[in-house]
Amino acid sequence: MASFLRFLASSMVVLALLFSLSEAKDVLIGGKSDAWKIPNSQSDSLNKWAESSRFRVGDSLVWKYDSQKDSVLQVTKEAYVTCNVSNPIKEYKDGNSKVELDRSGPFYFISGAEGHCEKGQKVIVVVLSQRNKRITGISPAQAPSPMEFEGGPAAAPAPTSSGTSLKGSLVVFLGIMLWGLF
């Protein structure tokens, strides 16, 4: 009976930690509040940042920008490639815009300010599919390759975060500690 209780308690702790580690998050575009701007160079592109990030269904993208000078347009792949601002899927103009990533696959965003998209102020964010949910201690499956989206580049998979290993170690440590209590 004691071993069953030990197993049950350990299992509950591990499950609670797994669920808490997979919560959706708000992601600041470019990782900083002044990132939504014309890039200084190709290496300064927001797509470089997006390629090194992991996005999951339920995460939200957050843009911070001067609403008097710029906006964010969610557009189709074709509008992204041609920088067509005339018929966006959605327009954000408040200077503190938040977009929930509600499905897997690519999302295309361009600047609504005249000429900014043509100068490189745009980003593609690729959201991992539901089947690629992060499991603590195990690297997620690779994101789609850039060539899987015809008509332009897409975000490439990012290296696995060392934070995942740390979280996995924490789960194991807590399980061992609980095991010793019984």
Phi, psi and omega in degrees: 000319180297322180292325177295316178297320178298313179298315181298314180296316179297316180298319181295320179295315180298315179297318179298318179292318179300316180293322181289334181277349183255019181291150177293157182222158172271132182240117178285123182304128180075358179078004179208159188288342181252025185280336182279086182202171176293127182290149178288330181206173179297326180287345179267005183297145176294337177293328175298317178296314182297325179296333182262011181243154175251130179238136181236157176303132181102337175294159176234138174269139180235127176250138172236126184198168178281110184292344177282340186243346187209174174202175178237131177243127170271126188227173174284168177301319181296316179293326177297311183296320184265358183058041180274113183264001190286334185219067183289157173293318180207145179239135179238127186228008189273354179087349178216071188267143181230128181235120177279134177272099190261006180204165175276163179108187184276145171239135183245130180227139176225162176285144177271353180283138184304125176082349183290319180299315180299335179267007172104007180274083180198162182206144172249128177244124180255123182264129178298149178288161180303325182290347179262026179302143181290130173248128185306129176087353181236133180293137178291159176297156182293146174289164179301147179286155180303332183283348180287347179247099183295150176095003177159173183287155174227167181293137178267163180295148179263158175296154179293136180286142176291342178297329179295317178297320179297317179295320178298319178296322179297317180298315179297314180302312180296322177297317179295318180298316179295321180301321181289339180288335185260000000 
